[in-house]
Amino acid sequence: MSKTIAFEIIQKYEPIEEVRKAHQMSLEGFTRYMNSRECLLFKNECRKVYQDMSHPLSDYFISSSHNTYLVSDQLLGPSDLWGYVSALVKGCRCLEIDCWDGAQNEPVVYHGYTLTSKLLFKTVIQAIQKYAFMALKFKILVKNKKIGTLKETRERKGSDKRGKVEEWEEEVADLEEEEEEEEDKFKESEVFESVLGDNQDKETGVKKLPGVMLFKKKKTRKLKIALALSDLVIYTKAEKFKSFQHSRLYQQFNENNSIGETQARKLSKLRVHEFIFHTRKFITRIYPKATRADSSNFNPQEFWNIGCQMVALNFQTPGLPMDLQNGKFLDNGGSGYILKPQFLRESKSYFNPSNIKEGMPITLTIRLISGIQLPLTHSSSNKGDSLVIIEVFGVPNDQMKQQTRVIKKNAFSPRWNETFTFIIHVPELALIRFVVESQGLIAGNEFLGQYTLPLLCMNKGYRRVPLFSRMGESLEPASLFVYVWYVR
């Protein structure tokens, strides 16, 4: 730190005039400085929108929610406007509005065919209007089924569409059938490859299947779609995912796929290169499997690793997945859009998160010095037994967890002075999570607080780590004091 910067800090934070004039700093001044935003672990530069926002939408990770109107479980719980408000306040940029016919021609929003309560569609729209544009460009994209082509939509511009309804036919399958179809799809692909040998796709560098495709006869259903709603769908037309080969041959630039977590996980293991090639071109949304009736979440990191833009989580459910979600989207001013790393955007890249061969790893060193006024558990006093876990989330090879020793009977100002080193091969995808726990010998450790942020948004040097509750609320003044250094 230069003398000029040091003098500026003294002038700003030193409260005692005599000490300030002597260009010195008292303990009170130093405490004020350490508690300021300037000393936080999170970089100030990342607090504003600093990334290039002129790329196609498919080049960004987009903060996305699942069944946004639900604030409890998926089958019986209430639908509430607070689901939309809280998601938008957290920077969510993809909301779900499941619309159904209600009484007296009044559309309602709820989880169809379940016992969840209903909201009026108009009140949902009013809530979104109030909270959606606290950070963004006053534009909304509607993702939905669409009738006809973009050309036909343009030709209808300005015409009266009131009361006009068109039919949409789509394939349907129950949960069991979908699982069986996926298994069959993988088996067919394996048979084709074993028979035909190495027939490589020049674009993706992976084996491609022949022009013959096997299809089961599937059930279909007809849906009615208002023409006015259909014509609002321009850049984000919902299209059922069939296969990567089908998408390469037929999918249009404005068509998006939604894939359930189970199917997506299988594809990410068996067809990783094709999956990443797919997410370079097309917006892909991953949503929780139907058996998560309790609104639990999967780990979103595995799908960010392969470039999936919309990894939809149940925002009402606290825990590790939402900690990662909130931490990742702190970046780029909390705008809800983060530019994907170049290797997930370039068509010539052969990135595989499970097999990293290139790149310069980062050596991250964290010295965990002390804690300040750590939150108390329900069962402890000021003399809790505290420990800290530092976790790295990223590509499989970077996943790591290290833990401090337990400081006995001191939650007010525990001192660890322990140093941890991490080798991180893909820093562009890495998240660092600090977790503070109170040791419990019988019932297990109790969660006290956590903080998660992207590795590349970490300041170096002596820094303060704020702590947040399980529900994401600030626990100020509780924090950790650390020294951070990393080199590439």
C-alpha positions as CSV (number, residue, x, y, z in Angstrom):
1,M,0.0,0.0,0.0
2,S,1.4,3.4,-1.0
3,K,1.7,6.3,1.5
4,T,-0.9,8.3,-0.5
5,I,-3.5,5.5,-0.1
6,A,-2.6,5.1,3.6
7,F,-3.1,8.8,4.2
8,E,-6.5,8.7,2.4
9,I,-7.6,5.8,4.6
10,I,-6.5,7.6,7.8
11,Q,-8.4,10.8,6.8
12,K,-11.5,8.7,6.1
13,Y,-11.6,6.5,9.1
14,E,-9.6,8.0,12.0
15,P,-11.9,9.7,14.4
16,I,-9.3,11.4,16.7
17,E,-8.2,14.7,15.1
18,E,-4.7,14.7,16.7
19,V,-3.9,11.2,15.6
20,R,-5.3,12.0,12.1
21,K,-3.1,15.1,11.8
22,A,-0.1,13.1,12.7
23,H,-0.9,10.7,9.8
24,Q,-1.4,7.9,12.3
25,M,-4.2,5.5,13.1
26,S,-5.7,4.6,16.5
27,L,-7.2,1.2,17.3
28,E,-10.7,2.8,16.9
29,G,-9.7,4.1,13.5
30,F,-8.3,0.8,12.4
31,T,-11.4,-1.0,13.7
32,R,-13.6,1.3,11.6
33,Y,-11.5,0.7,8.6
34,M,-11.6,-3.1,9.0
35,N,-15.4,-3.0,9.3
36,S,-15.8,-0.9,6.2
37,R,-16.8,-2.1,2.7
38,E,-13.3,-1.4,1.5
39,C,-12.0,-4.4,3.6
40,L,-14.6,-6.9,2.5
41,L,-13.5,-10.0,0.8
42,F,-15.8,-9.3,-2.2
43,K,-14.2,-7.0,-4.9
44,N,-15.8,-3.6,-5.3
45,E,-15.4,-4.0,-9.1
46,C,-17.8,-7.0,-9.1
47,R,-20.5,-4.9,-7.4
48,K,-21.3,-3.2,-10.7
49,V,-22.2,-4.5,-14.1
50,Y,-18.7,-4.7,-15.7
51,Q,-19.1,-7.6,-18.2
52,D,-19.9,-7.2,-21.9
53,M,-23.7,-7.3,-22.0
54,S,-23.9,-7.3,-25.9
55,H,-23.5,-11.1,-26.4
56,P,-26.4,-13.4,-27.4
57,L,-28.5,-14.6,-24.4
58,S,-27.0,-18.1,-24.8
59,D,-23.6,-16.8,-23.7
60,Y,-24.8,-16.0,-20.2
61,F,-25.6,-17.8,-17.0
62,I,-29.1,-16.5,-16.0
63,S,-30.4,-16.5,-12.4
64,S,-33.5,-18.8,-12.7
65,S,-36.2,-20.0,-10.3
66,H,-38.5,-23.0,-10.4
67,N,-42.3,-22.7,-9.7
68,T,-41.6,-19.2,-8.4
69,Y,-45.1,-18.7,-6.9
70,L,-44.6,-21.6,-4.4
71,V,-43.3,-20.8,-1.0
72,S,-43.4,-24.2,0.5
73,D,-43.8,-27.7,-1.0
74,Q,-44.8,-28.6,-4.5
75,L,-48.1,-30.4,-3.8
76,L,-50.1,-28.9,-0.9
77,G,-48.4,-25.7,0.1
78,P,-49.5,-22.1,-0.6
79,S,-48.8,-20.0,-3.7
80,D,-47.8,-16.5,-2.6
81,L,-46.8,-13.3,-4.3
82,W,-43.8,-13.2,-1.9
83,G,-42.3,-16.0,-4.0
84,Y,-42.0,-13.5,-6.9
85,V,-41.0,-10.5,-4.8
86,S,-38.2,-12.4,-2.9
87,A,-36.8,-14.0,-6.1
88,L,-36.7,-10.7,-7.9
89,V,-35.0,-8.9,-5.0
90,K,-32.4,-11.7,-5.1
91,G,-31.7,-10.9,-8.7
92,C,-33.7,-13.7,-10.3
93,R,-34.2,-13.2,-14.0
94,C,-36.3,-16.2,-15.0
95,L,-39.7,-16.6,-13.3
96,E,-42.3,-19.3,-13.8
97,I,-45.9,-18.3,-14.1
98,D,-48.1,-21.4,-14.6
99,C,-51.4,-20.0,-16.0
100,W,-54.7,-21.9,-15.8
101,D,-58.3,-21.0,-16.5
102,G,-60.0,-19.6,-13.4
103,A,-63.5,-18.6,-12.5
104,Q,-65.3,-15.9,-14.6
105,N,-62.6,-16.0,-17.3
106,E,-60.0,-14.8,-14.7
107,P,-56.6,-16.5,-15.3
108,V,-55.0,-18.0,-12.2
109,V,-51.5,-19.1,-11.3
110,Y,-50.8,-22.4,-9.4
111,H,-49.1,-25.8,-9.7
112,G,-51.6,-27.5,-12.0
113,Y,-53.3,-30.8,-10.9
114,T,-52.1,-30.3,-7.3
115,L,-53.7,-28.9,-4.1
116,T,-51.5,-25.7,-4.0
117,S,-53.4,-22.5,-3.6
118,K,-54.2,-20.2,-6.5
119,L,-53.1,-16.6,-7.3
120,L,-54.8,-14.2,-9.7
121,F,-52.7,-13.8,-12.8
122,K,-53.2,-10.0,-12.7
123,T,-51.8,-9.7,-9.2
124,V,-48.7,-11.7,-10.2
125,I,-48.1,-9.4,-13.1
126,Q,-48.5,-6.3,-10.9
127,A,-46.0,-7.6,-8.4
128,I,-43.5,-8.3,-11.2
129,Q,-44.0,-4.8,-12.6
130,K,-43.2,-3.3,-9.2
131,Y,-40.0,-5.3,-8.5
132,A,-38.6,-6.7,-11.8
133,F,-36.8,-3.5,-12.9
134,M,-34.8,-2.7,-9.8
135,A,-31.7,-3.6,-11.8
136,L,-32.2,-4.2,-15.5
137,K,-33.3,-2.8,-18.9
138,F,-37.1,-2.6,-18.6
139,K,-37.5,-5.5,-21.0
140,I,-39.3,-8.9,-20.5
141,L,-38.9,-12.0,-22.6
142,V,-41.8,-14.4,-22.6
143,K,-40.9,-18.1,-22.8
144,N,-43.8,-20.2,-23.9
145,K,-45.1,-22.5,-26.6
146,K,-45.6,-20.7,-29.9
147,I,-47.9,-21.0,-32.8
148,G,-46.4,-20.7,-36.3
149,T,-43.2,-18.9,-37.3
150,L,-41.6,-15.5,-36.6
151,K,-42.5,-14.4,-40.1
152,E,-46.2,-15.1,-39.4
153,T,-45.9,-13.3,-36.1
154,R,-44.6,-10.2,-37.9
155,E,-47.4,-10.3,-40.4
156,R,-50.0,-10.3,-37.6
157,K,-48.4,-7.3,-35.9
158,G,-51.1,-4.6,-35.2
159,S,-54.0,-6.9,-35.9
160,D,-56.8,-7.5,-33.4
161,K,-56.1,-10.9,-31.6
162,R,-58.7,-10.6,-28.8
163,G,-60.4,-13.9,-28.3
164,K,-58.4,-15.7,-30.9
165,V,-57.1,-19.2,-29.8
166,E,-55.0,-21.7,-31.7
167,E,-54.3,-25.4,-30.9
168,W,-50.9,-26.8,-30.1
169,E,-50.2,-30.5,-30.1
170,E,-47.4,-31.9,-27.9
171,E,-46.1,-35.2,-26.8
172,V,-46.8,-36.4,-23.3
173,A,-45.3,-39.1,-21.2
174,D,-45.7,-40.0,-17.5
175,L,-42.7,-39.9,-15.2
176,E,-42.0,-43.7,-15.5
177,E,-42.2,-43.6,-19.3
178,E,-39.8,-40.7,-19.5
179,E,-37.2,-42.6,-17.5
180,E,-37.7,-45.7,-19.7
181,E,-37.4,-43.6,-22.9
182,E,-34.2,-42.0,-21.7
183,E,-32.7,-45.5,-20.9
184,D,-33.8,-46.7,-24.4
185,K,-32.3,-43.6,-26.0
186,F,-28.9,-44.2,-24.5
187,K,-29.0,-47.9,-25.4
188,E,-29.9,-47.1,-29.0
189,S,-27.0,-44.6,-29.2
190,E,-24.6,-47.1,-27.9
191,V,-25.8,-49.7,-30.4
192,F,-25.5,-47.3,-33.3
193,E,-21.9,-46.3,-32.2
194,S,-20.7,-49.9,-31.7
195,V,-22.0,-50.9,-35.2
196,L,-20.9,-47.9,-37.1
197,G,-17.6,-47.2,-35.4
198,D,-15.8,-43.8,-35.4
199,N,-18.0,-41.4,-37.4
200,Q,-17.0,-38.1,-35.9
201,D,-18.9,-34.8,-36.1
202,K,-16.5,-32.2,-37.3
203,E,-18.0,-29.4,-35.2
204,T,-18.2,-31.2,-31.9
205,G,-15.4,-33.7,-32.3
206,V,-17.7,-36.5,-31.0
207,K,-19.2,-39.5,-32.7
208,K,-22.4,-38.7,-34.5
209,L,-25.3,-41.0,-35.1
210,P,-26.6,-42.0,-38.6
211,G,-29.5,-40.3,-40.2
212,V,-31.8,-43.1,-39.0
213,M,-33.5,-42.5,-35.7
214,L,-35.7,-44.9,-33.7
215,F,-38.9,-43.5,-32.2
216,K,-41.5,-45.0,-30.0
217,K,-45.1,-44.0,-30.8
218,K,-45.9,-41.4,-28.1
219,K,-49.2,-40.0,-26.7
220,T,-50.1,-36.5,-27.7
221,R,-52.4,-33.9,-26.2
222,K,-53.8,-30.7,-27.7
223,L,-53.4,-27.4,-25.8
224,K,-55.2,-24.2,-26.5
225,I,-52.9,-21.1,-26.7
226,A,-54.1,-17.5,-27.0
227,L,-52.7,-16.0,-30.2
228,A,-51.8,-12.8,-28.4
229,L,-49.7,-14.7,-25.9
230,S,-48.1,-16.8,-28.7
231,D,-47.1,-13.7,-30.6
232,L,-45.3,-12.3,-27.5
233,V,-42.9,-15.3,-27.8
234,I,-39.9,-14.2,-30.0
235,Y,-36.5,-15.1,-28.6
236,T,-37.5,-17.8,-26.1
237,K,-39.8,-20.3,-27.8
238,A,-40.2,-23.4,-25.6
239,E,-39.3,-26.6,-27.6
240,K,-39.3,-30.1,-26.2
241,F,-35.8,-31.6,-26.1
242,K,-35.5,-34.8,-28.2
243,S,-31.8,-35.4,-28.7
244,F,-28.6,-33.5,-29.4
245,Q,-28.6,-34.8,-32.9
246,H,-32.1,-33.5,-33.5
247,S,-31.2,-30.1,-32.1
248,R,-28.1,-29.9,-34.4
249,L,-30.2,-30.6,-37.4
250,Y,-33.5,-28.8,-36.7
251,Q,-33.4,-26.5,-33.7
252,Q,-33.7,-22.8,-34.4
253,F,-31.8,-20.0,-32.7
254,N,-34.8,-18.8,-30.8
255,E,-35.9,-22.2,-29.5
256,N,-35.0,-23.2,-25.9
257,N,-35.1,-26.6,-24.2
258,S,-36.1,-27.5,-20.6
259,I,-34.5,-30.8,-19.4
260,G,-35.2,-32.5,-16.0
261,E,-32.2,-32.9,-13.7
262,T,-32.2,-36.7,-14.0
263,Q,-32.1,-36.7,-17.7
264,A,-29.6,-33.8,-17.7
265,R,-27.3,-35.7,-15.3
266,K,-27.2,-38.8,-17.5
267,L,-26.5,-36.7,-20.6
268,S,-23.8,-34.8,-18.8
269,K,-22.0,-38.1,-18.0
270,L,-22.6,-39.9,-21.3
271,R,-22.7,-37.1,-23.8
272,V,-20.7,-34.3,-22.2
273,H,-19.1,-32.9,-25.4
274,E,-22.5,-32.8,-27.2
275,F,-24.1,-31.2,-24.2
276,I,-21.6,-28.4,-24.0
277,F,-21.9,-27.9,-27.8
278,H,-25.6,-27.7,-27.4
279,T,-25.4,-25.1,-24.6
280,R,-23.1,-22.9,-26.7
281,K,-25.9,-22.4,-29.3
282,F,-29.2,-22.9,-27.4
283,I,-30.5,-21.7,-24.0
284,T,-31.0,-24.7,-21.9
285,R,-33.0,-24.8,-18.7
286,I,-32.5,-27.5,-16.0
287,Y,-35.3,-28.0,-13.5
288,P,-35.8,-30.2,-10.4
289,K,-37.1,-33.7,-10.8
290,A,-40.8,-34.4,-10.0
291,T,-40.0,-36.4,-7.0
292,R,-38.7,-33.3,-5.1
293,A,-42.2,-32.7,-3.7
294,D,-40.6,-31.1,-0.7
295,S,-39.1,-28.4,-2.9
296,S,-35.6,-29.6,-2.2
297,N,-32.8,-28.6,-4.7
298,F,-30.0,-30.3,-6.6
299,N,-26.4,-28.9,-6.7
300,P,-26.5,-26.3,-9.6
301,Q,-22.7,-26.4,-10.0
302,E,-22.7,-29.6,-12.1
303,F,-24.9,-28.0,-14.7
304,W,-23.1,-24.6,-14.7
305,N,-19.9,-26.7,-15.4
306,I,-21.4,-27.7,-18.8
307,G,-22.7,-24.3,-19.7
308,C,-26.4,-24.6,-18.9
309,Q,-27.8,-21.1,-18.8
310,M,-30.9,-21.5,-16.7
311,V,-30.4,-23.8,-13.7
312,A,-33.7,-23.4,-12.0
313,L,-33.9,-23.8,-8.2
314,N,-36.7,-23.6,-5.6
315,F,-35.7,-20.2,-4.2
316,Q,-37.9,-20.8,-1.1
317,T,-35.7,-23.7,0.2
318,P,-32.5,-22.7,2.0
319,G,-29.3,-24.8,2.0
320,L,-26.2,-25.4,0.0
321,P,-27.7,-25.2,-3.5
322,M,-29.2,-21.7,-2.8
323,D,-26.0,-20.6,-1.1
324,L,-24.1,-21.4,-4.3
325,Q,-26.9,-19.7,-6.4
326,N,-26.7,-16.5,-4.3
327,G,-22.9,-16.5,-4.2
328,K,-22.5,-17.0,-8.0
329,F,-24.9,-14.2,-8.9
330,L,-23.3,-11.7,-6.6
331,D,-21.0,-11.1,-9.6
332,N,-21.6,-8.6,-12.3
333,G,-23.5,-6.2,-10.1
334,G,-26.0,-8.8,-9.0
335,S,-27.7,-8.2,-12.3
336,G,-28.7,-11.9,-12.7
337,Y,-26.6,-12.3,-15.8
338,I,-23.0,-13.6,-15.8
339,L,-21.0,-14.0,-19.0
340,K,-20.0,-17.6,-19.4
341,P,-16.2,-18.4,-19.6
342,Q,-14.8,-18.3,-23.1
343,F,-14.3,-22.1,-23.2
344,L,-18.0,-22.6,-22.7
345,R,-18.8,-20.2,-25.6
346,E,-16.2,-21.0,-28.2
347,S,-17.2,-23.6,-30.8
348,K,-13.6,-24.8,-31.2
349,S,-13.2,-25.5,-27.5
350,Y,-13.1,-29.2,-26.3
351,F,-13.6,-28.4,-22.6
352,N,-14.6,-31.3,-20.5
353,P,-15.2,-30.5,-16.7
354,S,-14.3,-34.1,-15.8
355,N,-11.1,-34.2,-17.7
356,I,-9.1,-31.0,-17.5
357,K,-6.0,-31.1,-19.7
358,E,-5.2,-27.5,-20.3
359,G,-5.0,-24.2,-18.5
360,M,-2.9,-22.6,-15.8
361,P,-4.2,-23.5,-12.3
362,I,-4.5,-21.0,-9.5
363,T,-2.8,-21.6,-6.1
364,L,-5.2,-20.1,-3.5
365,T,-3.9,-19.5,0.0
366,I,-6.3,-18.6,2.8
367,R,-5.1,-17.8,6.3
368,L,-8.1,-18.0,8.6
369,I,-7.1,-15.6,11.4
370,S,-10.1,-15.1,13.7
371,G,-13.8,-14.7,14.1
372,I,-15.8,-11.8,15.4
373,Q,-19.0,-12.1,17.4
374,L,-20.1,-15.4,15.9
375,P,-23.8,-16.1,16.1
376,L,-24.9,-18.3,18.9
377,T,-26.8,-21.6,18.6
378,H,-30.1,-22.2,20.4
379,S,-28.3,-24.5,22.8
380,S,-25.1,-22.6,23.5
381,S,-24.0,-19.5,25.4
382,N,-21.1,-17.1,24.5
383,K,-18.8,-20.1,25.1
384,G,-19.7,-22.1,22.0
385,D,-17.1,-24.5,20.4
386,S,-16.5,-23.0,16.9
387,L,-14.9,-24.3,13.7
388,V,-14.8,-23.1,10.1
389,I,-15.0,-25.2,6.9
390,I,-13.7,-23.8,3.7
391,E,-15.1,-25.5,0.6
392,V,-14.3,-25.1,-3.1
393,F,-17.1,-25.8,-5.7
394,G,-16.3,-26.1,-9.4
395,V,-15.2,-28.8,-11.8
396,P,-14.9,-32.2,-10.1
397,N,-11.2,-32.0,-9.8
398,D,-11.4,-28.7,-7.9
399,Q,-13.9,-29.9,-5.3
400,M,-12.3,-29.7,-2.0
401,K,-13.0,-29.1,1.7
402,Q,-10.7,-28.2,4.5
403,Q,-11.5,-27.5,8.2
404,T,-10.0,-25.7,11.1
405,R,-9.5,-27.1,14.6
406,V,-12.3,-26.4,17.1
407,I,-11.9,-23.4,19.4
408,K,-13.4,-24.3,22.7
409,K,-15.7,-22.0,24.7
410,N,-15.2,-18.8,22.7
411,A,-17.7,-17.7,20.1
412,F,-17.1,-14.0,20.7
413,S,-13.5,-13.8,19.4
414,P,-12.1,-17.2,18.4
415,R,-8.6,-17.3,17.0
416,W,-7.5,-20.0,14.6
417,N,-4.4,-18.7,12.7
418,E,-4.5,-21.6,10.3
419,T,-3.4,-21.6,6.7
420,F,-5.0,-23.6,3.9
421,T,-3.9,-24.0,0.3
422,F,-6.1,-25.0,-2.7
423,I,-5.0,-25.8,-6.3
424,I,-7.8,-24.7,-8.6
425,H,-7.6,-25.7,-12.2
426,V,-10.7,-23.9,-13.6
427,P,-10.9,-20.7,-11.5
428,E,-13.6,-19.2,-13.9
429,L,-16.1,-21.7,-12.5
430,A,-14.9,-21.9,-8.9
431,L,-17.0,-20.8,-5.9
432,I,-15.5,-20.5,-2.4
433,R,-17.7,-21.1,0.6
434,F,-16.9,-20.3,4.2
435,V,-19.1,-22.2,6.7
436,V,-19.0,-21.6,10.5
437,E,-20.3,-24.4,12.7
438,S,-20.6,-25.1,16.4
439,Q,-19.3,-28.5,17.4
440,G,-21.9,-30.9,18.7
441,L,-20.7,-34.3,20.0
442,I,-24.1,-36.0,20.2
443,A,-26.4,-34.4,17.6
444,G,-23.7,-33.3,15.2
445,N,-22.4,-29.9,14.3
446,E,-24.8,-27.0,14.2
447,F,-24.7,-24.5,11.3
448,L,-24.0,-20.9,12.4
449,G,-23.4,-18.9,9.2
450,Q,-21.9,-19.0,5.8
451,Y,-20.6,-16.9,2.9
452,T,-20.1,-17.9,-0.7
453,L,-18.6,-16.0,-3.6
454,P,-16.8,-16.6,-6.9
455,L,-13.1,-17.1,-6.6
456,L,-12.3,-14.4,-9.2
457,C,-14.4,-11.9,-7.1
458,M,-12.1,-12.3,-4.1
459,N,-9.9,-9.4,-2.9
460,K,-6.4,-10.2,-1.9
461,G,-4.8,-9.3,1.4
462,Y,-6.3,-8.9,4.9
463,R,-10.1,-9.1,4.5
464,R,-13.3,-9.4,6.4
465,V,-15.8,-12.2,5.5
466,P,-19.4,-11.3,6.4
467,L,-21.7,-14.1,7.5
468,F,-25.2,-14.9,6.5
469,S,-27.9,-17.1,8.0
470,R,-29.4,-20.2,6.5
471,M,-32.2,-18.0,5.1
472,G,-29.7,-15.6,3.6
473,E,-30.1,-12.8,6.1
474,S,-27.1,-10.8,7.2
475,L,-25.6,-11.7,10.6
476,E,-23.7,-8.4,11.1
477,P,-21.5,-7.8,13.0
478,A,-20.6,-11.5,12.9
479,S,-17.7,-12.1,10.5
480,L,-14.3,-13.8,9.9
481,F,-10.9,-12.2,9.5
482,V,-8.7,-13.7,6.8
483,Y,-5.6,-13.2,4.7
484,V,-6.1,-14.2,1.1
485,W,-3.5,-14.7,-1.7
486,Y,-3.7,-16.4,-5.1
487,V,-1.3,-16.5,-8.0
488,R,-1.6,-18.1,-11.5
